[in-house]
Amino acid sequence: MLTEIHVENFALMEEIELSFSRGLTIFTGETGTGKSMLIDALGVLLGGRASADFIRHGLDKAWVEGIFEECPPEVLEGIEDAGYPLEEGQLILSREINRNGKNICRVQGRTVPLTLYRNLVQGLVDIHGQMEHQSLFNPDSHRGLLDAFGGEKQLELLSQVNKLARAYRSLMQKEQQLLRSEADRERREDILRFQIDEITAIDPQPNEEETLVQEKKRLANSEKIMGNIGEMYALLYEGGQQSSALDQIGRCRKALQDLVRYDENCNHMLEPMDSIYYTIEDLASQVSSYRDGFDFNPGRLDEIEERLIQLQRLRKYGHTVQEVLHTKDEMMQELHTITNLQEELGALRRDRENILRDYEQKAKELTQARLLVAKHLAEGLKGELADLGLEKSSFEVKLTSLHEPQIGGAEEAEFYFSANLGEPPKPLAKVASGGEMSRLMLALKSLLSKIESVSTFVFDEVDSGVGGRTIQKVGDKLAKIAENKQVFCITHAALVAAFGEHHFGIQKEISNGRTRTRIQLLSEEERIHELARMLGGEEEAIALEHARKLMKNIY
């Protein structure tokens, strides 16, 4: 349950810090004081859309923090598995909204990505806003509600059905791709064979082009190369008008040998001198070998040019030889697929039939579970609706079969309702008024609260459209839900507010030229004055007396 919430610079809430406990907590105030802002802040805390519009005018950021205790087991398990263990039994969540668009989510004081944050906090709080009961008009939401009433076992069965349906669809798509027209397949096969043959005929080798380019460069500059080689060999070995390098080093070496005979201190120079001499001798030998082995064949240059032109023709398949060979492998694989189409189609169809069989079995189990839950839901709602003044109403769930494997199972679900005895149930959108929809949603939530592990429920003006004696029954129903859950309720109805165990008043005040929202826990006397205001006049003695009697009758 939510034990504390701290809000800073969120819309008109400059700084709000509230503490909560179990039971039914009521929020009331004049229209426009900011009651819905508190729900918006809680929604942001629970991973909802964090718009910069929420930031108080003139400031750069807003901040919401909440502390939860006694978290639902599955939420607690997910948080601990993710590496965010509770400290002293408390889960601390916070979100920071920045005007520059950089919003920060924290769990236990550690920053986490928004996607992970949403997954971790899912299941902490169930928020029922003013627009949610309108979703009951949309049949697309009915199947999800029905499965929610079925609990974890039914939701797990639904997950298995969806997994099989997705696998079936995937195989159907692959089969459609394989079943292209025969002409298209033949045309594609001809193109692939031509392209593969072209690459095979040229037979490019890895790094071949780079090697040929180097050889072409060498042959094209053969005269310069031979000139340089001849000059190098002459300078190193042959000499000419001047002595060669080897001859000069040889004379230096002999002079050094003579020197050592007279002064042994020069002995350390012999080894470096010998090394220089033999290195030059070896280098001269390598130059000579290169010169003797150099091929001047002019026909080889023509061969290289022709080969490079062939390799250039393959550039349409890739920028490098490696890419061309990779493209060839892909084309051969595609050709293999085309030429083995019937075999692959047979395997695909066998897999599809197996998955279809598994889907039908699981979908049938899900259908039976839904039929049973629909029956229990109708029976449970009968009592809940009677408590809310709709004892003559009737409710049923109609399932419509679907033929192909579908995400969501083998049927659609739609809620049918009649508020009056003798009138057959019809789709909700055709028969239910706003007040009846509010009561029906409250009845659904009341049932859901008995099977859901969510420990905190939030109702934003669930009494909208409800009047007369029924409004008191709404308050009574909220109080009953709050016997086992933490319930927050924003209301304009004094008869509902009187059922609250805790009552917060919401007001707007002006300070230093700025408007801000103030929320405070009301004392018993302050509650009476607030109820009197809601009944029609805070200063009137009749309204105050009525408020006191209202409190006394309920408690």
Sequence and secondary structure as in RCSB ss.txt:
>XXXX:A:sequence
MLTEIHVENFALMEEIELSFSRGLTIFTGETGTGKSMLIDALGVLLGGRASADFIRHGLDKAWVEGIFEECPPEV
LEGIEDAGYPLEEGQLILSREINRNGKNICRVQGRTVPLTLYRNLVQGLVDIHGQMEHQSLFNPDSHRGLLDAFG
GEKQLELLSQVNKLARAYRSLMQKEQQLLRSEADRERREDILRFQIDEITAIDPQPNEEETLVQEKKRLANSEKI
MGNIGEMYALLYEGGQQSSALDQIGRCRKALQDLVRYDENCNHMLEPMDSIYYTIEDLASQVSSYRDGFDFNPGR
LDEIEERLIQLQRLRKYGHTVQEVLHTKDEMMQELHTITNLQEELGALRRDRENILRDYEQKAKELTQARLLVAK
HLAEGLKGELADLGLEKSSFEVKLTSLHEPQIGGAEEAEFYFSANLGEPPKPLAKVASGGEMSRLMLALKSLLSK
IESVSTFVFDEVDSGVGGRTIQKVGDKLAKIAENKQVFCITHAALVAAFGEHHFGIQKEISNGRTRTRIQLLSEE
ERIHELARMLGGEEEAIALEHARKLMKNIY
>XXXX:A:secstr
 EEEEEEEEETTEEEEEEE  SEEEEEEE TTSSHHHHHHHHHHHTT    GGGB TT SEEEEEEEEES  HHH
HHHHHHTT   BTTEEEEEEEEETTS  EEEETTEEE HHHHHHHHTTSEEEE TTGGGGGGSGGGHHHHHHHHH
HHHHHHHHHHHHHHHHHHHHHHHHHHHHT  HHHHHHHHHHHHHHHHHHHHH   TTHHHHHHHHHHHHHTHHHH
HHHHHHHHIIIII SSS  HHHHHHHHHHHHHHHHHH GGGGGGHHHHHHHHHHHHHHHHHHHHHHHH    HHH
HHHHHHHHHHHHHGGGG SSHHHHHHHHHHHHHHHHHHHTHHHHHHHHHHHHHHHHHHHHHHHHHHHHHHHHHHH
HHHHHHHHHHHHTT TT EEEEEEEE SS  TT SEEEEEEEESSTTS  EEHHHH  HHHHHHHHHHHHHHHHH
H    EEEEESTTTT  TTHHHHHHHHHHHHTTTSEEEEE S HHHHTT SEEEEEEEEEETTEEEEEEEE  HH
HHHHHHHHHHT TT HHHHHHHHHHHHHH 
